[in-house]
Amino acid sequence: MLEQIKQLLEGSVDAAVVLDPDRRVLYYNRAYEASTGLRGRQLAQKVAAGARCFEVFPLEICQTDCLGCKARDAGRALRVDEIKAMRGDGEELTFIVAAVPVALGDGSPVIIETYRDVTADVRIQRRLKVLLERERQAKQSLEEVVRERTQELRQAQATLVHQEKMSSLGRLVAGIAHELNNPINFVYGNVDFLGQYMEDLLGLVQQLDGTTLPDDVRAAFDRAKQQIEYEFLIEDWRKLLKSIRAGAERTASIVQDLKTFSRTGGGELQETDLVAGIETTLNLIAPLLKNRIEVRRRIAPGVPRILCNAGHVNQVFMNILTNAAQAIAGEGWIEVAVQPLDDGRQVEVAVRDSGPGIRHEAMAKLSDPFFTTKDVGEGTGLGLWISENIVRAHGGTMLWHNAPGAGAEFVVTLPVRAPESARHGVSAGAADGGGEPHGAAHG
């Protein structure tokens, strides 16, 4: 029967070996000889000396998990896929190994092991896996690029829409300011004439009062003075005239602030008084303060003028100060601190408020585009995102945190000379409380 097994295995394309129960090699075919990488005489000498299979052609499982031993003990055929083996010339091969326990005609047991060489198939599979992984990574990278580009397009679209809206609003404000300027100038320009006319009229009355008049004329004159409350008029007309002048001056100041704020200067950089710009912004948001919020100013001496896009930088502080005012539900305070840094090469503006501060979960998302905790229709979620981009375009930084003993604090640092990129940076948006207003949303 052993001879029949030999004849059968000799014609097999798979490497095959017959082992005794102690794993000594009784027979091997030509395919097995080729797989071992040993010359015919070397292999024959080892087998003649009673070498075991793992001493002739070791597999990675021989020492710890011998398949022939398992098949012998189990009394049935077993198979293991992708078993590595090292050929004599150092090349690593991969096999599908099968072990079958067989009883010969005389009852003696043997083990038949076969080795199907799948090295080429495994290498192809590995290359395919590498190619598939590369394709997966390329696809993932492409999807990531698409997501990034889509986000950029959405942000660009939102910025353009916001820019056009603010540009239209700026033109509207400038037009209103221009139209208001004419009647205000008319009032303001004629107040002095009105005062002079009153002086002349009262002087005339005083002349008449000191002149000897007929009794009936004097009586009529005194009655007329009594009817118009002449004594009160003398005391009150200057107060009225002063109030008119003050109102006209205040209105003219508001119109000038509107004109200044709406004039962004296009893409040109210009020397700007940052402190004056903040004061203009505080004047414009005065209705939000409504005599309930105290503005504390801490202006250090020697704050330099900065080269910047004035309209955009003013918009940054409009957004921050508006959010600060909206953060305070009742009475409170806003503190604005301005100081030079880095030997006058930078200017720092810190805005603190007495509001509830920024919620922890919103801290990291504060400047994300479209992130807002306001009700629908009350904010676009773009204000602080645009502000941060404006500051970054100017080569500066904008940081925020909750200040000890206060609410939120925003710290903007700007270089005295902005880079050229600030000329056409992100367009300033309206102070719509965009982003995460550090106000009621942080209760």
MIZARO-811680 format. One line per field, with one value per residue (C-alpha): residue number from 1; residue in three letters; x, y, z. Coordinates in steps of 0.02 Angstrom, whole numbers, plus 32768, in hexadecimal, padded with zeros to 4 digits. Layout:
N
k (NUM|...)
r (Ala|...)
X (X|...)
Y (Y|...)
Z (Z|...)
% end
This chain:
443
k (1|2|3|4|5|6|7|8|9|10|11|12|13|14|15|16|17|18|19|20|21|22|23|24|25|26|27|28|29|30|31|32|33|34|35|36|37|38|39|40|41|42|43|44|45|46|47|48|49|50|51|52|53|54|55|56|57|58|59|60|61|62|63|64|65|66|67|68|69|70|71|72|73|74|75|76|77|78|79|80|81|82|83|84|85|86|87|88|89|90|91|92|93|94|95|96|97|98|99|100|101|102|103|104|105|106|107|108|109|110|111|112|113|114|115|116|117|118|119|120|121|122|123|124|125|126|127|128|129|130|131|132|133|134|135|136|137|138|139|140|141|142|143|144|145|146|147|148|149|150|151|152|153|154|155|156|157|158|159|160|161|162|163|164|165|166|167|168|169|170|171|172|173|174|175|176|177|178|179|180|181|182|183|184|185|186|187|188|189|190|191|192|193|194|195|196|197|198|199|200|201|202|203|204|205|206|207|208|209|210|211|212|213|214|215|216|217|218|219|220|221|222|223|224|225|226|227|228|229|230|231|232|233|234|235|236|237|238|239|240|241|242|243|244|245|246|247|248|249|250|251|252|253|254|255|256|257|258|259|260|261|262|263|264|265|266|267|268|269|270|271|272|273|274|275|276|277|278|279|280|281|282|283|284|285|286|287|288|289|290|291|292|293|294|295|296|297|298|299|300|301|302|303|304|305|306|307|308|309|310|311|312|313|314|315|316|317|318|319|320|321|322|323|324|325|326|327|328|329|330|331|332|333|334|335|336|337|338|339|340|341|342|343|344|345|346|347|348|349|350|351|352|353|354|355|356|357|358|359|360|361|362|363|364|365|366|367|368|369|370|371|372|373|374|375|376|377|378|379|380|381|382|383|384|385|386|387|388|389|390|391|392|393|394|395|396|397|398|399|400|401|402|403|404|405|406|407|408|409|410|411|412|413|414|415|416|417|418|419|420|421|422|423|424|425|426|427|428|429|430|431|432|433|434|435|436|437|438|439|440|441|442|443)
r (Met|Leu|Glu|Gln|Ile|Lys|Gln|Leu|Leu|Glu|Gly|Ser|Val|Asp|Ala|Ala|Val|Val|Leu|Asp|Pro|Asp|Arg|Arg|Val|Leu|Tyr|Tyr|Asn|Arg|Ala|Tyr|Glu|Ala|Ser|Thr|Gly|Leu|Arg|Gly|Arg|Gln|Leu|Ala|Gln|Lys|Val|Ala|Ala|Gly|Ala|Arg|Cys|Phe|Glu|Val|Phe|Pro|Leu|Glu|Ile|Cys|Gln|Thr|Asp|Cys|Leu|Gly|Cys|Lys|Ala|Arg|Asp|Ala|Gly|Arg|Ala|Leu|Arg|Val|Asp|Glu|Ile|Lys|Ala|Met|Arg|Gly|Asp|Gly|Glu|Glu|Leu|Thr|Phe|Ile|Val|Ala|Ala|Val|Pro|Val|Ala|Leu|Gly|Asp|Gly|Ser|Pro|Val|Ile|Ile|Glu|Thr|Tyr|Arg|Asp|Val|Thr|Ala|Asp|Val|Arg|Ile|Gln|Arg|Arg|Leu|Lys|Val|Leu|Leu|Glu|Arg|Glu|Arg|Gln|Ala|Lys|Gln|Ser|Leu|Glu|Glu|Val|Val|Arg|Glu|Arg|Thr|Gln|Glu|Leu|Arg|Gln|Ala|Gln|Ala|Thr|Leu|Val|His|Gln|Glu|Lys|Met|Ser|Ser|Leu|Gly|Arg|Leu|Val|Ala|Gly|Ile|Ala|His|Glu|Leu|Asn|Asn|Pro|Ile|Asn|Phe|Val|Tyr|Gly|Asn|Val|Asp|Phe|Leu|Gly|Gln|Tyr|Met|Glu|Asp|Leu|Leu|Gly|Leu|Val|Gln|Gln|Leu|Asp|Gly|Thr|Thr|Leu|Pro|Asp|Asp|Val|Arg|Ala|Ala|Phe|Asp|Arg|Ala|Lys|Gln|Gln|Ile|Glu|Tyr|Glu|Phe|Leu|Ile|Glu|Asp|Trp|Arg|Lys|Leu|Leu|Lys|Ser|Ile|Arg|Ala|Gly|Ala|Glu|Arg|Thr|Ala|Ser|Ile|Val|Gln|Asp|Leu|Lys|Thr|Phe|Ser|Arg|Thr|Gly|Gly|Gly|Glu|Leu|Gln|Glu|Thr|Asp|Leu|Val|Ala|Gly|Ile|Glu|Thr|Thr|Leu|Asn|Leu|Ile|Ala|Pro|Leu|Leu|Lys|Asn|Arg|Ile|Glu|Val|Arg|Arg|Arg|Ile|Ala|Pro|Gly|Val|Pro|Arg|Ile|Leu|Cys|Asn|Ala|Gly|His|Val|Asn|Gln|Val|Phe|Met|Asn|Ile|Leu|Thr|Asn|Ala|Ala|Gln|Ala|Ile|Ala|Gly|Glu|Gly|Trp|Ile|Glu|Val|Ala|Val|Gln|Pro|Leu|Asp|Asp|Gly|Arg|Gln|Val|Glu|Val|Ala|Val|Arg|Asp|Ser|Gly|Pro|Gly|Ile|Arg|His|Glu|Ala|Met|Ala|Lys|Leu|Ser|Asp|Pro|Phe|Phe|Thr|Thr|Lys|Asp|Val|Gly|Glu|Gly|Thr|Gly|Leu|Gly|Leu|Trp|Ile|Ser|Glu|Asn|Ile|Val|Arg|Ala|His|Gly|Gly|Thr|Met|Leu|Trp|His|Asn|Ala|Pro|Gly|Ala|Gly|Ala|Glu|Phe|Val|Val|Thr|Leu|Pro|Val|Arg|Ala|Pro|Glu|Ser|Ala|Arg|His|Gly|Val|Ser|Ala|Gly|Ala|Ala|Asp|Gly|Gly|Gly|Glu|Pro|His|Gly|Ala|Ala|His|Gly)
X (8000|8091|80CC|8021|8024|80D0|8095|7FFF|8064|80F0|8080|8036|8061|8055|80E9|80C6|811D|80F6|8123|8124|80CC|816D|8170|8205|8204|81DE|81C1|81BB|818E|81EB|817D|81AE|8266|8250|81F6|827E|8304|837D|83E1|83AB|8442|8430|837A|8398|8422|83B4|8325|839A|83DA|8328|8307|825E|81F4|8214|82CF|82C4|8244|820A|815F|8132|80BA|812E|8171|80D4|803E|8070|7FE3|801A|8019|7F6B|7F2A|7F7C|7F2F|7E85|7E82|7E42|7E7F|7EA7|7ED3|7F1E|7F26|7FB7|8043|80EC|818C|8240|8293|8349|837C|8329|828B|81EA|815C|80A6|8048|7F9F|7FCE|7F64|7F89|7F31|7F4E|7F52|7F64|7FCC|7F9F|8002|7FA9|803B|8006|8050|802B|801E|803E|8025|805C|8006|8072|8006|8097|806D|7FB4|7FDC|8052|7FCC|7F4D|7FC7|7FE4|7F28|7F11|7F96|7F44|7E98|7EDA|7F2B|7E89|7E28|7E9F|7E9A|7DDC|7DDB|7E53|7DE8|7D4C|7DA6|7DDD|7D2A|7CE8|7D69|7D45|7C8A|7C9F|7D0D|7C8C|7C01|7C68|7C96|7BE1|7BAA|7C32|7C03|7B4B|7B77|7BEF|7B6C|7AEC|7B64|7B9C|7AE7|7ACB|7B69|7B2B|7A81|7ACE|7B40|7AAA|7A42|7AD4|7AE7|7A2E|7A2A|7AC4|7A6E|79DD|7A50|7AC9|7A36|79FF|7AAF|7AE0|7A48|7A4D|7ACB|7A62|79C8|7A26|7A5D|79AC|796C|79F1|79BD|7904|7920|7990|7904|7889|7901|7912|7856|784D|78C3|7866|77DF|773C|768A|762A|75B7|764A|76AB|7617|7602|76BD|76C0|7629|7680|771D|76B3|7658|76F9|7747|77D3|783B|7838|785F|78FB|7939|7906|792F|79EA|79CD|795F|79DD|7A69|79FF|79DF|7A98|7AC6|7A44|7A82|7B36|7B08|7AA8|7B38|7BAE|7B40|7B38|7BF5|7C0A|7B95|7BF7|7C9C|7C60|7C11|7CAE|7D18|7DA0|7D93|7E2C|7EA5|7F0A|7F11|7F57|7ECC|7EB0|7E71|7E34|7DCE|7D82|7D4D|7D00|7C9E|7C60|7C2B|7BCB|7B70|7B3D|7B04|7A4D|7A81|7ACF|7A32|7A7F|7A86|7B36|7BCE|7C5E|7D06|7D9A|7E4F|7EB6|7F71|7FDB|8038|7FC2|8005|7F9D|7F94|7F99|7EFD|7E5A|7DFE|7D4D|7D71|7DCA|7D3D|7CC4|7D24|7D09|7C55|7C34|7C8F|7C45|7B95|7BA1|7BE3|7B4F|7AD4|7B25|7AEC|7A34|7A22|7A9F|7B57|7BF9|7C6B|7D24|7D8F|7E4B|7EC5|7F82|801D|8082|812B|817E|80F2|80F0|8045|7FA5|7F38|7E7F|7E28|7D6B|7D20|7C6A|7C08|7B98|7B88|7C20|7C38|7BF4|7C7B|7C2F|7C27|7CD9|7D2C|7CA1|7C96|7CDF|7C9B|7C39|7B7B|7B8D|7B14|7AA5|7A30|797F|795A|795F|79C5|7A74|7ACF|7B5F|7BDC|7C08|7C96|7CD1|7CE3|7D34|7DB7|7DDD|7DF0|7E6A|7ECA|7ED3|7F23|7FA8|7F5A|7F05|7E5B|7E4A|7DBB|7DA0|7D3A|7D8C|7D99|7D13|7CC2|7C70|7CC6|7D66|7D9B|7E4F|7E7E|7F35|7F61|8009|802A|8048|7FCF|800D|7FD5|7F5B|7EEE|7EC2|7E4A|7E28|7D80|7CFE|7CB8|7C0C|7B88|7B85|7AF8|7B31|7B74|7BE0|7BBE|7B89|7BD4|7B30|7A8E|7AC5|7B40|7ACE)
Y (8000|8076|805B|808A|8128|8153|813C|81AA|8236|8230|8276|82FF|83B5|83D7|83B0|8313|82AE|820D|820B|8187|81AB|81F9|8270|821D|822E|818A|81D3|8279|82A6|8313|83AA|839D|8398|8436|848D|846C|84BC|842F|83D0|831C|82D0|8344|8318|825F|825D|82B2|8239|81A2|81E0|81DB|8297|82D4|8340|83E3|83C2|83B4|843B|849D|84F1|857E|850A|8474|8494|84D6|8495|8400|83DA|8325|8303|834D|82E3|8247|8265|8294|8204|8272|82E5|839A|8432|84DF|8570|85E9|8597|85E6|8584|85B6|855F|8530|85C1|863D|865F|8666|85FC|85EA|8544|84F7|8460|83C2|832C|8283|81EF|8149|8092|8026|7F75|7F2D|7FA3|8018|80D0|8158|8210|825B|8316|837C|842F|8498|852E|85CB|8646|869C|86A9|86F2|8772|87A4|87B3|881C|888E|889A|88C5|894B|8991|898A|89E1|8A66|8A7B|8A84|8B07|8B68|8B63|8B97|8C25|8C5B|8C58|8CBF|8D3C|8D43|8D61|8DEA|8E3C|8E30|8E81|8F08|8F28|8F34|8FAB|9011|9017|904D|90D1|9114|911C|9170|91E6|921A|9233|929D|92FC|9328|9355|93C0|941F|9434|9475|94EB|952B|9545|959C|960F|9638|965A|96C5|974F|9774|9762|97DE|9851|9848|9854|98E1|994B|9935|99C2|9A36|9A0A|9A35|9ADC|9B05|9AE0|9B4F|9BDC|9BC7|9BC0|9C59|9CB4|9C83|9CC0|9D67|9D7A|9D47|9DD6|9E57|9ECB|9E94|9ED3|9E81|9E1E|9DE2|9DB4|9D51|9CF4|9CD5|9C8C|9C1E|9BDA|9BB3|9B5A|9AF3|9AB1|9A96|9B0C|9AEF|9A33|9A47|9AAD|9A20|998D|99BE|99A7|98F9|98CB|990D|98AD|980D|9825|983F|97A5|973A|9773|9751|96A4|967C|96BB|964D|95B4|95DA|95ED|9546|94F3|953D|9508|9457|943E|947A|93DA|9425|9397|9329|93B3|93AD|944F|9495|9480|94BC|941C|9473|94F1|9462|940A|94AC|94BD|940B|942C|94C5|945C|93D4|9452|941A|936A|93B2|9416|9463|93B6|9383|93E2|93EC|93E7|9421|93F6|9448|943D|94D2|94CB|945A|9466|947C|93DD|93BE|9358|934A|93C0|938B|92D3|92EE|935E|92D2|9259|92C8|92E9|922D|9213|92AB|9284|91D2|9213|928A|91FF|918E|91FB|91E1|926E|92EB|92CA|9307|92F4|9314|9345|9340|9379|9370|9365|92C3|9287|9332|9384|9307|92C4|9304|929B|92BD|925A|9262|921A|9218|91EE|9171|90B7|9086|9000|8F51|8ECB|8E66|8F01|8F3D|8EDB|8EFD|8FB8|8FEF|8F5F|8FA0|8F96|8F64|8FC8|8FAD|903A|901B|9004|90AC|9102|90D2|9085|903A|909A|9132|90EA|9079|9112|9174|90ED|90E4|91A2|919F|910D|9167|91FA|9186|918E|9118|9111|90AA|9094|904C|9066|90EA|90CE|9130|9165|911F|9106|915B|9171|91A2|91E4|9201|925F|928C|9345|9320|92A4|9232|924F|91BD|922E|9298|9218|91AC|916E|91F5|923E|9202|9255|923D|91C1|9164|90DF|9053|902D|90CF|90C9|9109|90BA|901D|8FFE|8FFA)
Z (8000|8022|7F70|7F2F|7F98|7F53|7EA0|7EC2|7F13|7E94|7E0D|7E7C|7E59|7F13|7F84|7FEA|8071|80CE|8187|820D|82B2|82F4|825F|820B|814E|80F6|8049|7FEC|7F39|7EBD|7EDF|7F98|7F68|7F00|7F8D|800E|7FA0|7FCE|7F4E|7F31|7F8A|8021|8035|801D|809E|811F|8100|8106|81AE|81F4|81EF|8228|81B4|8214|8208|814C|8122|81BB|81B7|822D|828B|829C|834A|839D|833C|82CF|8257|823A|82F4|8303|8273|82BD|8368|8322|82A7|821A|8191|81BD|8156|817B|8100|80E4|8146|812D|8111|80F1|805E|8066|7FF7|806E|800B|806F|802A|8057|8052|8070|80DB|80EB|815C|814A|81C1|8160|8198|8123|80F3|8183|81FB|8217|821F|81B1|8196|80E9|80E1|8043|8023|7F9E|7F70|7F72|7F82|7EDD|7F09|7FB4|7F68|7EEB|7F79|7FDD|7F49|7F2F|7FE7|7FD8|7F3B|7F8B|8027|7FBD|7F5D|8000|8046|7FA2|7FA6|805C|8036|7FA3|800E|8091|800E|7FCC|807C|8099|7FF2|8011|80BB|8070|7FE8|8069|80D1|8038|8002|80AF|80B4|8008|8036|80DA|8082|8003|808C|80F1|8058|8032|80E9|80E6|804E|80A0|8141|80E1|807F|811C|8171|80DB|80D7|8192|8187|8123|819B|8232|81E6|81C5|827B|82C0|824B|8279|8336|8349|82DC|8342|83E1|839A|8362|8411|845C|83E8|840F|84C9|84BC|8463|84EB|8570|8514|8510|85C6|85F4|858B|85CD|857E|858A|8616|85A3|8538|85D4|8618|8572|856A|861B|85F6|855B|85C1|8642|85BE|8570|861C|85F1|868E|8675|85BB|85E5|8656|85E7|8533|8547|8592|84FF|8483|84DC|84D5|841B|83FB|8464|840A|8360|8392|83D3|8334|82C9|832F|8312|8257|8252|82AD|822F|819E|81EB|820D|8162|810A|8108|809B|801C|801D|804D|80ED|814D|81EE|826E|831F|836F|840D|83A8|8343|83E3|8424|8382|8396|844A|840F|838C|8406|8489|8475|84AD|854B|8578|8614|8664|8632|866F|85F5|864D|85E7|860E|8586|859E|856A|84C6|8463|83B0|8314|82AE|81F3|81CC|816E|81E3|81B4|81CF|8275|82B3|8285|82F4|838C|8359|835F|8404|845D|841C|845D|8504|8514|84E6|8567|85F8|8621|869F|86E2|86CF|8686|85F0|8602|856C|8587|8500|8511|84A4|84A4|8466|8473|8413|8383|83B4|8404|8477|8492|851C|8531|85D0|8607|86A3|8648|866F|8606|8582|859D|85A0|8512|84A3|84C5|8438|83B9|83D7|8330|82C6|8231|8248|8300|836A|8400|83D2|839A|82E1|8289|8311|82DA|8247|82AA|8240|82A9|8310|8282|8212|82A0|82BE|8203|81FB|828D|8241|8199|81F6|8240|82ED|8367|83BB|845A|84D5|8582|861F|868B|8748|87A1|86FD|8662|85BC|8585|84D1|84B0|8403|83DA|833A|82F1|82D6|821D|81D0|8142|808F|80A0|810C|8073|802E|80C5|8101|80EC|818A|81B9|8222|82DB|82D8|8371|82FD|833A|83F1|8446|84F3|8534|856A|8512|859F|8632)
% end
